[in-house]
């Protein structure tokens, strides 16, 4: 069917028709002269299709593509408004003033990272990749001793076992159900002391409590029972760290499960210190890039700090730790100068005799009961860099850093949890609560 029979042109104004006819006639005349000058066998060029105002190529309102073998037509083209049988939409000038709701959002302009920020992120990424390919089992030493306590054991006897073996925690085992039952730590003994303070009429029953009663003691003094958390030793170390931070646990047992019988086996216990030391020893090429200072990365706690004095009763310090769910209290003088730190494990030598009156001594006397293995307190300043902290972790055994100024005034406290949380989740806070 001929195109001219199907396309109905909208009547054009005389001026528009005259211009179109004049343009077509000039084009036909120029084409005729060009054909006259060509050799007889010269190939005919392919026509170039140009749309109105759109440049080369087909588009809305363009002339239809023509075959190179079709004869050239000198007929005047239809007006632009009706060319190829498609009417161009009428565009109101005001439409250019309104924003296009379907336009793509302009991406925000990002400020380029400084060289020290790039190094910092490179170091963090290297440590995280390392934790994802290493397992919790890799953290364990070649030779170690594991002491597991039965859940039915008297609390008083469990204390003697810890002291005799020089340990401050032990996994618990439920022999009736043949399964892992939790972890005994110094915090459990502190909770027992708090129970004695709140219910002195039950002092005669304290010696009869068993390890299975620890959760009931927590409820009695108004604490939420600690979640019984463990991790499989073959799981990535990154997963173990995430579980520790999510549950606020300072150590986590490694529990293997037999594929055939489903029986649990406690392999060992890893602590935050052991994990951070493992990082410091094996990823020095990455931790050396962490050159930003403690102040720059906001590491630690600097507000609402809980402190004690040397003359304060131990029971007061224990109450502070239980109420605020902390494991250590800085000991300062009247000028806020740091003198020492009272830790949860300092309670164990005090109560080992079983004499309740020992708890009425002051902090200074209690700290004198520390053993020779105590390594002292570790301090830092806000201008110290994170890479220097990892050097200290590589060389010494520490559980926290007390932040001081040049005159030893207390400024803040950096826990191992603070360091581990920064290394794992800085810049990726959404991963702080990973899906289980």
TIBA-261520 format. One record per residue (C-alpha): y, z, x. Coordinates in Angstrom, 1 decimal, m for minus. Example, Ala and Ser with C-alpha at 12.3 -4.5 7.8 and 13.67 -1.06 7.14 Angstrom:
m4.5	7.8	12.3
m1.1	7.1	13.7
//
This chain:
0.0	0.0	0.0
3.4	m0.9	1.4
5.6	2.0	2.5
8.6	0.5	0.7
6.7	0.7	m2.6
6.0	4.4	m2.5
9.2	5.8	m0.9
12.1	6.3	m3.3
15.4	6.7	m1.5
18.1	8.9	m2.8
21.2	6.8	m3.5
23.5	7.2	m0.5
27.3	7.0	m0.3
28.8	3.6	0.6
30.1	5.0	3.9
26.6	6.3	5.0
24.9	3.0	4.0
27.4	0.9	5.8
27.0	2.9	9.0
23.2	2.8	8.8
23.2	m1.0	8.2
25.6	m1.6	11.1
23.5	0.5	13.4
20.3	m1.3	12.4
21.9	m4.7	12.9
23.2	m3.8	16.3
19.8	m2.6	17.3
18.1	m5.7	16.1
20.5	m8.0	17.9
20.0	m6.1	21.2
16.3	m6.3	20.8
16.4	m10.0	20.2
18.4	m10.6	23.4
15.9	m8.5	25.3
12.9	m10.5	24.1
14.6	m13.7	25.0
15.0	m12.6	28.6
11.4	m11.4	29.0
8.6	m13.6	30.6
6.2	m15.1	28.2
3.3	m12.8	29.1
5.3	m9.6	29.6
3.7	m6.5	27.9
5.5	m5.2	25.0
6.8	m1.7	25.5
5.6	1.0	23.2
8.3	2.1	20.8
9.8	5.5	21.4
10.0	7.6	18.3
13.0	9.9	18.1
13.7	12.4	15.3
17.3	13.0	14.2
18.8	15.7	16.3
15.4	16.8	17.7
15.0	14.7	20.8
11.9	12.7	21.7
8.7	13.3	19.7
7.8	13.6	16.0
9.1	16.3	13.8
10.5	17.0	10.4
12.7	14.1	9.4
11.4	11.9	12.2
10.5	8.2	11.7
6.8	7.7	11.4
5.0	6.7	14.6
4.5	2.9	14.8
1.6	1.0	16.5
2.6	m1.0	19.6
0.9	m4.1	18.1
3.0	m4.0	14.9
5.9	m6.6	14.7
9.3	m5.2	15.2
11.3	m4.9	11.9
15.0	m5.4	11.8
15.3	m3.9	8.3
17.9	m1.1	8.1
16.4	2.4	8.3
16.9	4.7	5.3
19.5	7.3	5.5
18.7	10.4	7.6
18.4	12.6	4.6
15.5	10.7	3.1
13.8	9.2	6.2
10.0	9.0	6.1
10.0	10.2	2.5
10.9	13.8	3.3
14.2	15.4	2.3
15.8	17.7	4.8
16.5	21.2	3.4
20.1	22.0	2.7
21.2	24.8	5.1
24.1	26.9	4.1
26.4	27.9	7.0
26.1	31.6	6.0
22.4	31.5	6.8
23.2	31.3	10.5
25.1	34.6	10.2
22.1	36.5	8.8
19.4	37.8	11.2
16.0	36.2	10.9
13.6	38.8	9.7
10.7	36.8	11.2
12.1	36.5	14.7
10.2	38.1	17.5
11.5	41.5	18.7
13.3	41.4	22.0
11.3	43.6	24.4
13.3	46.5	25.8
14.7	46.2	29.2
12.7	48.3	31.6
14.3	49.9	34.6
12.4	48.9	37.8
10.6	51.8	39.4
11.8	53.2	42.7
9.6	52.9	45.7
8.7	56.6	45.6
7.8	56.3	41.9
5.6	53.3	42.6
3.8	55.3	45.3
3.4	58.3	43.0
1.8	56.2	40.3
m0.3	54.4	42.8
m1.6	57.7	44.1
m2.3	59.1	40.6
m4.2	55.9	39.7
m6.3	56.1	42.8
m7.3	59.7	42.1
m8.1	58.9	38.4
m10.2	55.9	39.3
m12.1	58.2	41.8
m12.8	60.8	39.1
m14.1	58.1	36.8
m16.7	56.8	39.3
m17.8	60.2	40.6
m20.0	62.6	38.6
m19.8	66.4	38.2
m23.0	66.7	40.2
m21.2	65.2	43.2
m18.9	68.3	43.3
m21.8	70.7	44.0
m22.5	71.6	47.6
m25.8	70.7	49.3
m27.1	74.2	49.0
m26.0	76.8	46.5
m27.2	79.9	44.6
m27.0	80.2	40.8
m27.3	83.5	38.9
m28.0	83.3	35.2
m27.8	86.4	33.0
m29.8	87.0	29.9
m27.7	87.3	26.8
m29.5	90.5	25.8
m28.5	92.3	29.1
m26.2	95.4	28.9
m22.6	94.7	29.8
m22.6	97.6	32.2
m25.6	96.2	34.1
m24.1	92.7	34.2
m21.0	94.1	36.0
m23.2	95.6	38.7
m25.0	92.3	39.2
m21.7	90.5	39.7
m20.4	93.1	42.2
m23.7	93.1	44.2
m23.7	89.3	44.5
m20.0	88.9	45.2
m19.4	86.6	42.2
m16.9	86.8	39.3
m18.7	84.7	36.7
m22.2	83.7	35.5
m23.8	81.5	32.8
m25.4	83.3	29.9
m28.9	82.3	28.5
m30.2	82.9	25.0
m33.9	83.6	25.7
m34.7	83.6	21.9
m33.4	80.1	21.3
m34.0	78.9	24.9
m30.5	77.5	25.2
m27.2	78.0	27.0
m25.2	80.8	25.4
m21.8	80.8	27.2
m20.1	82.0	30.4
m19.4	85.5	31.5
m16.1	85.9	33.3
m13.7	88.7	34.4
m11.7	88.0	31.2
m14.7	89.4	29.1
m14.4	92.7	30.9
m10.6	92.7	30.3
m11.3	92.2	26.6
m13.7	95.1	26.6
m11.0	97.3	28.2
m8.6	96.2	25.5
m11.2	97.1	22.9
m11.4	100.6	24.3
m7.6	100.9	24.1
m7.5	99.8	20.5
m10.6	101.8	19.4
m10.8	104.9	21.6
m13.1	106.5	19.0
m15.8	104.0	20.0
m15.7	104.8	23.7
m19.2	106.3	23.6
m20.6	103.0	22.4
m19.1	100.9	25.2
m22.0	101.5	27.5
m24.4	100.3	24.8
m22.8	96.9	24.3
m24.8	93.9	25.3
m23.5	90.5	26.5
m24.3	89.1	23.1
m21.7	91.4	21.6
m18.8	89.8	23.6
m17.8	87.4	20.8
m17.7	90.3	18.3
m15.4	92.2	20.7
m13.1	89.2	20.9
m12.8	89.2	17.1
m12.3	92.9	16.9
m9.2	92.7	19.2
m7.8	89.7	17.3
m8.7	86.9	19.7
m10.2	83.6	18.8
m13.7	83.2	20.3
m13.8	80.9	23.3
m15.5	77.6	22.6
m18.9	77.3	24.3
m18.3	74.2	26.3
m20.5	72.5	28.9
m20.9	69.0	30.3
m23.9	67.0	31.5
m24.0	66.8	35.4
m24.3	63.0	35.4
m21.2	62.5	33.3
m18.0	61.3	35.0
m16.0	64.0	36.7
m13.0	62.8	34.7
m14.7	63.8	31.5
m15.5	67.3	32.8
m11.8	67.8	33.8
m10.7	66.6	30.3
m13.0	69.1	28.6
m11.7	72.0	30.8
m8.1	71.2	30.0
m8.8	70.7	26.3
m10.5	74.1	25.9
m8.3	75.9	28.4
m11.4	76.8	30.4
m11.0	77.5	34.1
m14.7	76.7	34.8
m17.3	74.7	33.1
m21.1	74.9	33.3
m23.2	71.8	34.0
m26.1	71.7	31.5
m28.9	69.1	31.7
m30.9	68.2	28.6
m34.5	67.0	28.9
m34.8	63.6	27.2
m38.3	64.3	25.9
m38.3	68.0	24.9
m34.5	68.5	24.3
m34.7	71.7	26.4
m31.5	72.7	28.2
m31.3	73.6	31.9
m28.2	75.1	33.4
m27.6	73.3	36.7
m24.5	75.1	38.0
m20.9	75.9	37.3
m17.9	74.0	38.6
m14.3	75.4	38.7
m10.9	73.9	38.7
m10.5	75.0	42.3
m13.7	73.2	43.4
m12.6	70.0	41.6
m9.2	70.0	43.1
m10.6	70.7	46.6
m13.0	67.9	46.0
m10.1	65.6	45.2
m8.1	66.8	48.2
m10.9	66.3	50.7
m12.1	62.9	49.5
m8.9	61.1	48.3
m6.4	61.9	51.1
m5.3	58.3	51.1
m4.1	58.7	47.5
m2.9	62.4	47.5
m0.7	61.5	50.5
1.3	59.2	48.2
2.3	62.0	45.9
5.6	62.7	47.6
7.7	63.8	44.6
8.7	67.5	44.6
7.6	70.2	42.3
11.1	70.1	40.7
11.1	66.4	40.2
7.7	66.3	38.3
8.4	69.6	36.4
5.2	71.2	37.6
4.5	74.8	36.5
6.0	77.4	34.2
9.5	78.7	34.7
10.5	80.3	31.4
9.3	83.4	29.6
7.5	84.7	32.7
5.5	87.9	32.3
5.8	90.3	35.2
4.8	93.8	36.2
5.7	96.5	38.7
3.8	98.4	41.3
4.2	101.7	39.4
3.1	100.3	36.1
m0.3	101.4	34.7
m3.1	98.9	35.0
m3.7	99.1	31.2
m0.2	97.7	30.7
m0.9	94.7	32.8
m4.3	94.2	31.1
m2.5	94.2	27.7
0.0	91.6	29.0
m2.9	89.3	30.1
m4.8	89.7	26.8
m1.7	89.2	24.6
m0.4	86.1	26.5
m3.8	84.6	27.4
m3.0	84.5	31.1
m5.2	85.3	34.1
m2.5	86.7	36.5
0.7	88.6	36.4
3.3	88.5	39.2
4.3	91.9	40.5
8.0	92.2	41.4
10.5	94.9	42.4
13.7	95.7	40.5
15.4	92.7	42.1
12.8	90.3	40.9
11.4	89.9	44.5
7.7	88.9	44.5
5.5	91.7	46.0
2.1	90.7	44.9
0.0	89.2	42.0
m2.4	91.1	39.8
m5.3	88.9	38.8
m8.0	89.2	36.2
m10.7	89.7	38.9
m8.8	92.7	40.2
m10.2	94.6	37.2
m13.8	94.4	38.4
m13.6	96.8	41.4
m11.6	99.3	39.2
m14.3	99.5	36.4
m17.3	99.3	38.7
m17.7	103.1	38.7
m17.8	103.2	35.0
m15.2	106.0	34.9
m12.7	105.4	32.2
m10.0	107.4	33.9
m9.9	104.8	36.7
m8.0	102.5	34.3
m5.1	105.0	34.2
m4.1	104.3	37.8
m1.0	102.2	38.6
m1.0	98.7	39.9
m0.3	99.6	43.5
m3.4	101.8	43.6
m5.5	99.2	41.9
m4.5	96.5	44.4
m5.6	98.7	47.3
m9.2	98.4	46.0
m9.4	94.7	46.8
m12.1	93.6	49.1
m11.7	92.1	52.6
m12.4	88.6	51.2
m9.1	88.5	49.4
m7.0	85.7	50.9
m3.6	86.8	49.8
m1.1	85.1	47.5
0.2	81.6	48.0
3.8	80.7	47.4
5.8	77.5	47.4
9.4	76.3	46.6
10.6	73.8	44.1
11.5	71.4	46.9
7.9	71.3	48.1
6.1	68.1	47.5
2.8	67.6	45.7
1.1	66.1	48.7
1.7	69.3	50.6
0.1	71.3	47.9
m3.1	69.2	48.2
m3.0	69.8	52.0
m3.1	73.6	51.2
m5.9	73.1	48.7
m7.8	71.2	51.4
m7.4	74.1	53.9
m7.3	77.3	51.8
m8.9	78.9	48.8
m6.2	79.4	46.2
m6.0	79.9	42.4
m2.3	79.6	41.8
1.1	79.2	43.5
4.0	81.5	43.0
7.3	79.6	43.1
10.0	81.4	44.9
13.4	80.8	46.4
14.6	81.4	50.0
14.9	85.1	49.2
11.5	85.5	47.6
12.9	85.8	44.1
10.4	84.7	41.4
11.2	81.3	40.0
7.9	80.3	38.4
4.1	80.0	38.5
2.0	76.9	39.1
m1.6	77.2	37.9
m4.5	75.0	38.9
m4.5	73.8	35.3
m0.9	72.6	35.7
m1.9	70.5	38.8
m5.1	69.1	37.2
m3.2	68.2	34.0
m0.5	66.4	35.9
m3.0	64.4	38.1
m5.1	63.4	35.1
m2.5	62.7	32.3
1.0	62.2	33.7
2.2	59.0	32.2
m0.8	58.9	29.9
m0.2	62.0	27.7
m2.1	60.3	24.9
m5.3	60.9	26.9
m4.8	64.7	27.0
m7.1	65.1	24.0
m9.8	62.6	24.7
m12.2	61.7	21.9
m15.5	63.5	22.3
//
